[in-house]
């Protein structure tokens, strides 16, 4: 079983805002996987739409298909990529888009300057047999060597050394972010899924909010989050603020924020598991419509059918077989607001994933870890 890293900032009260859970007689509900991020909610809700039946299903199916945006990563990157390891595993890059354009400007905490960055980046490695997975968060402030990238307009951007990881997306979009991850890790990304700010916020609102318990006040005007210590049902704007906050809690680092993000993912997944959307076609459709509008995927996943098939392959993964870690880094001696990848330890992570093995505990031992200082109580 993979070595599992428990965030310092966890989620305490996993009760939801909906009614009690219902179980069949004599059967026990398996724990939900913490690795299914908000991006993959699209697949689960779309799956429910497909089994509703009735004359409207065909229309719903094609409408949801039309919602999904995609990027042909294979065409954009060509053949200069790591070789796909044919051992039954899959690697998925999940991005959270820190866009400043359109409706995301207010949510991003800045003016509409037309730019975007990968505010959140996670590599999800699904092991052969799809019974286990590892999630590796990449800090956005990591200084990396970005390879040459070509953006969607055909403009070639030369390679740059010592640039923040999240600038890859703003330079050349999803294809550049994928190429940078593949360059850093030496691992081929089989898929990518991106979620934008506005879509994430509306998705949480459609779910009816997510319940968490904070142990300290959070006051961060940059992420528009102001919470007193206690139990809260976070609406979409508050939930977005929680996963983005860094200045209002702990040591103010991106590493601390990653701990909050990993903890919130668990709460979100539990919320999705408890709302009983299959008993409410109208609610199910609203969720599927919001989720499919919120995501951009690689072209191989860009249909409801393919998303459903992909998500179905994750159903066998429960939380006891999910490892969540952060890429091994150390603070940059020249700038405490930046981090540097610990190459030797990171290589242990990449080698484990390439060979479909658990990530060894030694790979993340003594790596820099920002502290959220118990702002969100552990579960």
Buried (B, 14 or more C-beta within 10 A) or exposed (E): EBBBBEBBBBBBEBBBBBEEEEEEEEEEEEBBBBBBBBBBBBBBBBBBBBEEEEEEEEEBBEBBBEBBBBBEBEEBBEEEBBEEBEEEBBBBBBBBBBBBBEBBBBBBBBEBEEBBBBBBBBBBBBBEEBEBBBBBBBBBBBBBEBBBBBBEEEEEBEEBEEBBBBBBBBBBBBBBBBBBBBBBBBBBBBBBBBBBBBBBBBBBBBBBBBBBBBBBEBEBEEBBBEBEEEEBBBBBBBBBBBBBBBBBBBEBBBBBBBBBBBBBBBBBBBBBBBBEBBEEBEBBBBBBBBBBBBBBBBBBBBBBEBBBEBBEBBEBBBBEBBBBBBBBBEBBEEEEEBBBBBEEBBBBBBBBBBEBEBBBBEBBEEBBBBBBBBBBBBB
